[in-house]
Amino acid sequence: MNMNMAQLMAMLSKMDKKDLEQGLNKMNQMLKNNDVNSIINQIKKDK
């Protein structure tokens, strides 16, 4: 999964505020609790 910043920003701009906040909260939790590899695996599973 190779995503550049432009693609990421475009994706984020399409989400509504509530979804965006939930996604950011989820990401913060993952960053606090996991190492990089398990975060990547979680993201791949969610697709």
C-alpha angles and dihedrals in degrees: 000000000000112000126171124213094256091057091045093050091047090052092048092048090059094055120088120241096259093051090045093052092048090049093049092048090050090049092050090051091050092048091051095046107034145050120242096265094054090048090053091048091050092051091050090050092051093057 
